[in-house]
């Protein structure tokens, strides 16, 4: 699955991954995982974590979102 396809799937499920470099050189990347509120439509920060590469951010984010989506399907 391409990264674009995967991220469109996340949006369809109400999730978003944001990855940004930290301000100091070689200090890493910050990953935020947001969930869209069913009640208000606002994006809420559910998780955040620092990584050494953007690829690691997306990998972690994908794992978290997949586990949350699957958990919600079981309920």
Secondary structure, DSSP 8 states (H G I E B T S, - for coil): --HHHHHHHHHHTTEEEEEEE-SSTT--EEEEEEEE-TTT--EEEEEEEEESSHHHHHHHHHHHHHHHHHHHHH-
